[in-house]
Amino acid sequence: MPTSQQLRSGTGALALLAERDLAALWRTVTTAEQAQRLLEEALPGIVERYGSAAAALAADWYDDLRDELGVRGRFSAFPAEVGDRGTDALAGWGVGPLYAADPDWNAARTLVAGGLQRRIADVARETITGSSIEDPAADGWQRVGQGTSCTFCRMLIGRGSVYTEAGVEFGAHDHCNCGAAPAFGGHPRPVKPYEVSERRKRDENGDLIPSRDAARAREWIKDNR
């Protein structure tokens, strides 16, 4: 049966291919101005190429999962449109370290690569979330992943919420490996809600003390109910 990890791995492989293209571009520039100009020209095509592939991959995964589960009714997932993903802003922000007194090319490349990864992964996520909202047999979608290195992601995953509205955005950061999975009616949920350990620190009123990332996650939850 198709797993969410397989989809996330496939999307990650596409992001690595995009980073390979970025590396090739990086070898052709020697100044911040050249880098920004080239990124502004090349990033839209890179995001379109690998974002479209991510959308198709996610749509196929959704349909395969639906078939394997024997979900009733006819429905085909629809790939999300890549559209304008703010690549000019990414180019301008990513080359920031190159305008320092001591230009840091590795830092700049890492920033741009992270932005590329998020934009490509977002197209796959939006394919799943959008299809889950439109599919009559789905109750919505859940956030899936490990969240091993990010409290923000770990809290959102552990919450186990099922999102049912089209206006809910998938909260993600650069290099985020979280994904979305449909929650089909009559089938086990992809994620079971996490029960908070009593060993967590509490304040004088007995309330749990959130970490900085946990507080950020709670703000996202409040804005996306």
C-alpha positions as a Markdown table, in Angstrom:
| # | Residue | x | y | z |
|---|---|---|---|---|
| 1 | Met | 0.0 | 0.0 | 0.0 |
| 2 | Pro | 1.3 | 3.5 | -0.8 |
| 3 | Thr | 2.7 | 5.2 | 2.3 |
| 4 | Ser | 3.0 | 8.9 | 3.0 |
| 5 | Gln | 6.8 | 8.3 | 3.5 |
| 6 | Gln | 7.0 | 7.2 | -0.1 |
| 7 | Leu | 5.4 | 10.4 | -1.3 |
| 8 | Arg | 7.6 | 12.5 | 0.9 |
| 9 | Ser | 10.7 | 10.6 | -0.3 |
| 10 | Gly | 9.7 | 11.1 | -4.0 |
| 11 | Thr | 9.1 | 14.8 | -3.5 |
| 12 | Gly | 12.4 | 15.1 | -1.7 |
| 13 | Ala | 14.1 | 13.4 | -4.7 |
| 14 | Leu | 12.6 | 16.1 | -7.0 |
| 15 | Ala | 13.9 | 18.8 | -4.7 |
| 16 | Leu | 17.4 | 17.3 | -4.9 |
| 17 | Leu | 17.2 | 17.4 | -8.6 |
| 18 | Ala | 16.3 | 21.0 | -8.4 |
| 19 | Glu | 19.2 | 21.6 | -6.1 |
| 20 | Arg | 21.5 | 19.9 | -8.7 |
| 21 | Asp | 20.3 | 22.5 | -11.3 |
| 22 | Leu | 20.9 | 25.2 | -8.8 |
| 23 | Ala | 24.5 | 24.0 | -8.2 |
| 24 | Ala | 25.1 | 24.1 | -12.0 |
| 25 | Leu | 24.0 | 27.7 | -12.1 |
| 26 | Trp | 26.0 | 28.6 | -9.0 |
| 27 | Arg | 29.2 | 27.6 | -10.9 |
| 28 | Thr | 28.6 | 30.2 | -13.6 |
| 29 | Val | 28.4 | 33.4 | -11.4 |
| 30 | Thr | 31.1 | 35.3 | -9.5 |
| 31 | Thr | 29.2 | 38.3 | -8.1 |
| 32 | Ala | 26.0 | 38.9 | -6.1 |
| 33 | Glu | 24.5 | 40.9 | -8.9 |
| 34 | Gln | 25.1 | 38.1 | -11.4 |
| 35 | Ala | 23.7 | 35.5 | -9.0 |
| 36 | Gln | 20.5 | 37.5 | -8.4 |
| 37 | Arg | 19.9 | 38.2 | -12.0 |
| 38 | Leu | 20.5 | 34.6 | -13.0 |
| 39 | Leu | 18.3 | 33.3 | -10.2 |
| 40 | Glu | 15.5 | 35.6 | -11.2 |
| 41 | Glu | 15.7 | 34.2 | -14.7 |
| 42 | Ala | 16.1 | 30.6 | -13.9 |
| 43 | Leu | 14.1 | 29.9 | -10.7 |
| 44 | Pro | 10.6 | 30.2 | -12.3 |
| 45 | Gly | 11.5 | 27.4 | -14.8 |
| 46 | Ile | 13.1 | 25.2 | -12.1 |
| 47 | Val | 10.1 | 25.5 | -9.8 |
| 48 | Glu | 7.7 | 24.9 | -12.7 |
| 49 | Arg | 9.6 | 21.8 | -13.9 |
| 50 | Tyr | 9.9 | 20.0 | -10.6 |
| 51 | Gly | 6.8 | 21.5 | -9.0 |
| 52 | Ser | 4.7 | 20.1 | -11.9 |
| 53 | Ala | 6.4 | 16.7 | -11.4 |
| 54 | Ala | 5.6 | 16.8 | -7.7 |
| 55 | Ala | 2.0 | 17.6 | -8.4 |
| 56 | Ala | 1.7 | 14.7 | -10.8 |
| 57 | Leu | 3.5 | 12.4 | -8.3 |
| 58 | Ala | 1.1 | 13.4 | -5.5 |
| 59 | Ala | -2.0 | 13.0 | -7.6 |
| 60 | Asp | -0.9 | 9.5 | -8.6 |
| 61 | Trp | -0.1 | 8.6 | -5.0 |
| 62 | Tyr | -3.5 | 9.9 | -3.9 |
| 63 | Asp | -5.4 | 7.8 | -6.5 |
| 64 | Asp | -3.3 | 4.7 | -5.8 |
| 65 | Leu | -4.0 | 5.0 | -2.0 |
| 66 | Arg | -7.7 | 5.5 | -2.7 |
| 67 | Asp | -7.7 | 2.3 | -4.8 |
| 68 | Glu | -5.7 | 0.3 | -2.3 |
| 69 | Leu | -8.1 | 1.2 | 0.5 |
| 70 | Gly | -11.1 | 0.4 | -1.6 |
| 71 | Val | -12.6 | 3.8 | -1.0 |
| 72 | Arg | -16.1 | 4.0 | -2.4 |
| 73 | Gly | -17.1 | 6.3 | -5.2 |
| 74 | Arg | -15.3 | 7.7 | -8.2 |
| 75 | Phe | -12.8 | 10.5 | -7.8 |
| 76 | Ser | -9.5 | 11.4 | -9.3 |
| 77 | Ala | -7.0 | 13.7 | -7.6 |
| 78 | Phe | -6.2 | 16.9 | -9.4 |
| 79 | Pro | -2.6 | 18.2 | -9.5 |
| 80 | Ala | -2.2 | 21.7 | -8.0 |
| 81 | Glu | -1.1 | 24.5 | -10.3 |
| 82 | Val | 2.4 | 25.7 | -9.8 |
| 83 | Gly | 1.7 | 29.3 | -10.7 |
| 84 | Asp | 3.8 | 32.1 | -9.3 |
| 85 | Arg | 5.7 | 30.9 | -6.2 |
| 86 | Gly | 7.5 | 34.1 | -5.4 |
| 87 | Thr | 10.8 | 33.2 | -7.0 |
| 88 | Asp | 11.9 | 36.8 | -7.5 |
| 89 | Ala | 11.5 | 37.3 | -3.7 |
| 90 | Leu | 13.5 | 34.1 | -3.1 |
| 91 | Ala | 16.2 | 35.3 | -5.4 |
| 92 | Gly | 16.5 | 38.6 | -3.7 |
| 93 | Trp | 16.4 | 37.1 | -0.2 |
| 94 | Gly | 18.7 | 34.2 | -1.0 |
| 95 | Val | 21.6 | 36.3 | -2.3 |
| 96 | Gly | 21.6 | 38.4 | 0.9 |
| 97 | Pro | 24.8 | 36.8 | 2.3 |
| 98 | Leu | 26.6 | 37.7 | -0.9 |
| 99 | Tyr | 26.3 | 41.4 | -0.2 |
| 100 | Ala | 28.2 | 41.1 | 3.1 |
| 101 | Ala | 31.7 | 42.4 | 3.5 |
| 102 | Asp | 32.8 | 38.8 | 3.4 |
| 103 | Pro | 30.4 | 37.1 | 0.9 |
| 104 | Asp | 29.2 | 33.7 | 2.0 |
| 105 | Trp | 28.4 | 31.7 | -1.1 |
| 106 | Asn | 27.6 | 28.5 | 0.8 |
| 107 | Ala | 25.1 | 30.3 | 3.0 |
| 108 | Ala | 23.4 | 31.9 | 0.0 |
| 109 | Arg | 23.1 | 28.6 | -1.8 |
| 110 | Thr | 21.6 | 27.0 | 1.3 |
| 111 | Leu | 19.0 | 29.7 | 1.6 |
| 112 | Val | 18.0 | 29.4 | -2.1 |
| 113 | Ala | 18.0 | 25.6 | -1.9 |
| 114 | Gly | 15.7 | 25.6 | 1.1 |
| 115 | Gly | 13.3 | 28.0 | -0.7 |
| 116 | Leu | 13.3 | 25.7 | -3.7 |
| 117 | Gln | 12.6 | 22.7 | -1.6 |
| 118 | Arg | 9.7 | 24.3 | 0.1 |
| 119 | Arg | 8.1 | 25.6 | -3.1 |
| 120 | Ile | 8.3 | 22.2 | -4.7 |
| 121 | Ala | 7.0 | 20.3 | -1.7 |
| 122 | Asp | 4.2 | 22.8 | -1.3 |
| 123 | Val | 2.8 | 21.9 | -4.8 |
| 124 | Ala | 2.7 | 18.2 | -3.7 |
| 125 | Arg | 1.1 | 19.2 | -0.4 |
| 126 | Glu | -1.5 | 21.4 | -2.1 |
| 127 | Thr | -2.4 | 18.5 | -4.5 |
| 128 | Ile | -3.2 | 16.3 | -1.5 |
| 129 | Thr | -4.9 | 19.0 | 0.6 |
| 130 | Gly | -7.0 | 20.3 | -2.3 |
| 131 | Ser | -8.0 | 16.8 | -3.5 |
| 132 | Ser | -8.9 | 15.8 | 0.1 |
| 133 | Ile | -11.2 | 18.7 | 0.4 |
| 134 | Glu | -13.0 | 18.0 | -2.9 |
| 135 | Asp | -13.2 | 14.3 | -2.6 |
| 136 | Pro | -16.7 | 13.4 | -1.2 |
| 137 | Ala | -15.2 | 10.2 | 0.4 |
| 138 | Ala | -12.6 | 12.1 | 2.4 |
| 139 | Asp | -13.2 | 13.9 | 5.7 |
| 140 | Gly | -10.3 | 16.2 | 5.0 |
| 141 | Trp | -6.5 | 15.9 | 5.4 |
| 142 | Gln | -3.9 | 15.5 | 8.2 |
| 143 | Arg | -0.4 | 16.6 | 8.5 |
| 144 | Val | 2.1 | 13.6 | 8.5 |
| 145 | Gly | 5.8 | 13.2 | 9.0 |
| 146 | Gln | 8.3 | 12.7 | 11.8 |
| 147 | Gly | 9.0 | 16.2 | 13.1 |
| 148 | Thr | 12.2 | 14.9 | 14.7 |
| 149 | Ser | 14.1 | 18.2 | 14.4 |
| 150 | Cys | 11.4 | 20.8 | 14.6 |
| 151 | Thr | 9.0 | 21.3 | 17.6 |
| 152 | Phe | 6.7 | 23.3 | 15.3 |
| 153 | Cys | 6.2 | 20.4 | 13.0 |
| 154 | Arg | 6.1 | 17.8 | 15.8 |
| 155 | Met | 3.3 | 19.6 | 17.6 |
| 156 | Leu | 1.2 | 20.1 | 14.5 |
| 157 | Ile | 1.6 | 16.4 | 13.6 |
| 158 | Gly | 0.9 | 15.2 | 17.1 |
| 159 | Arg | -2.2 | 17.2 | 17.3 |
| 160 | Gly | -3.8 | 14.9 | 14.8 |
| 161 | Ser | -6.2 | 17.5 | 13.5 |
| 162 | Val | -8.3 | 16.8 | 10.4 |
| 163 | Tyr | -8.5 | 20.0 | 8.3 |
| 164 | Thr | -11.7 | 20.3 | 6.2 |
| 165 | Glu | -11.6 | 23.8 | 4.8 |
| 166 | Ala | -10.0 | 24.9 | 1.6 |
| 167 | Gly | -8.7 | 28.1 | 3.2 |
| 168 | Val | -6.4 | 26.3 | 5.6 |
| 169 | Glu | -2.8 | 26.8 | 4.5 |
| 170 | Phe | -0.1 | 24.1 | 5.1 |
| 171 | Gly | 2.3 | 25.6 | 7.6 |
| 172 | Ala | 5.8 | 24.7 | 6.4 |
| 173 | His | 9.4 | 26.0 | 6.6 |
| 174 | Asp | 12.4 | 25.6 | 4.3 |
| 175 | His | 13.7 | 22.0 | 4.3 |
| 176 | Cys | 10.4 | 20.9 | 6.0 |
| 177 | Asn | 9.8 | 17.2 | 5.3 |
| 178 | Cys | 6.2 | 17.1 | 6.5 |
| 179 | Gly | 3.4 | 16.1 | 4.1 |
| 180 | Ala | -0.3 | 15.8 | 3.9 |
| 181 | Ala | -2.5 | 12.7 | 3.7 |
| 182 | Pro | -6.2 | 12.2 | 3.1 |
| 183 | Ala | -8.4 | 11.1 | 6.0 |
| 184 | Phe | -11.0 | 8.9 | 4.4 |
| 185 | Gly | -14.3 | 8.2 | 6.1 |
| 186 | Gly | -14.5 | 4.7 | 7.5 |
| 187 | His | -10.8 | 4.2 | 7.4 |
| 188 | Pro | -8.1 | 4.6 | 10.2 |
| 189 | Arg | -6.8 | 8.1 | 10.4 |
| 190 | Pro | -3.2 | 8.6 | 9.2 |
| 191 | Val | -2.2 | 10.2 | 12.5 |
| 192 | Lys | -3.5 | 9.5 | 16.0 |
| 193 | Pro | -3.6 | 12.5 | 18.3 |
| 194 | Tyr | -0.6 | 12.7 | 20.6 |
| 195 | Glu | -1.1 | 12.6 | 24.4 |
| 196 | Val | 1.1 | 15.0 | 26.2 |
| 197 | Ser | 3.5 | 13.5 | 28.8 |
| 198 | Glu | 3.0 | 14.6 | 32.3 |
| 199 | Arg | 6.8 | 15.1 | 32.6 |
| 200 | Arg | 6.5 | 18.3 | 30.5 |
| 201 | Lys | 7.3 | 21.5 | 32.5 |
| 202 | Arg | 4.3 | 23.4 | 33.9 |
| 203 | Asp | 3.9 | 26.9 | 35.2 |
| 204 | Glu | 2.6 | 27.8 | 38.7 |
| 205 | Asn | -1.0 | 27.5 | 37.5 |
| 206 | Gly | -0.4 | 24.0 | 36.2 |
| 207 | Asp | -0.4 | 24.9 | 32.5 |
| 208 | Leu | 2.1 | 23.5 | 30.2 |
| 209 | Ile | 5.0 | 25.8 | 29.3 |
| 210 | Pro | 5.3 | 25.9 | 25.5 |
| 211 | Ser | 8.7 | 26.1 | 23.8 |
| 212 | Arg | 9.3 | 28.9 | 21.3 |
| 213 | Asp | 8.4 | 26.5 | 18.4 |
| 214 | Ala | 5.4 | 25.2 | 20.2 |
| 215 | Ala | 4.1 | 28.7 | 20.7 |
| 216 | Arg | 4.6 | 29.4 | 17.0 |
| 217 | Ala | 2.7 | 26.2 | 16.2 |
| 218 | Arg | -0.2 | 27.2 | 18.5 |
| 219 | Glu | -0.4 | 30.6 | 16.7 |
| 220 | Trp | -0.6 | 28.7 | 13.4 |
| 221 | Ile | -3.3 | 26.4 | 14.8 |
| 222 | Lys | -5.3 | 29.4 | 16.1 |
| 223 | Asp | -5.2 | 31.1 | 12.7 |
| 224 | Asn | -6.1 | 28.0 | 10.7 |
| 225 | Arg | -9.0 | 26.5 | 12.7 |
